[in-house]
Amino acid sequence: MLGAIIPDLDGVVATERRNLPTPAIPILSLHLRPALLGGVAVVERAGPEMLEMLRGQMTGVNKVPFSSATDEIMNHTRRSVASSQLQLI
């Protein structure tokens, strides 16, 4: 997924000799951590539009959970914006 945000990351990850993190062993190599944090920062700054773009790129069994999480974030964001607008009035 980060390859959609950070060009060439998939190539770097493919050259990684060790196994990538799994739920059982969720430890990411130190040299890949900045890319993960950078990707998160890009998505956070871009906002809901980036989440929609990433949802379109998602395939397979991960699409439904990602869509559910995205919907929850978008709904929470809309409620927060509406609440802050009411506070301004």
Secondary structure, 3 states (H helix, E strand, C coil): CHHHCCCCHHHHHHCCCCCCCCCCCCCCCHHHHHHHHHHHHHHHHHCHHHHHHHHHHCCHHHHHHHHHHHHHHHHHHHHHHHHHHHHHC
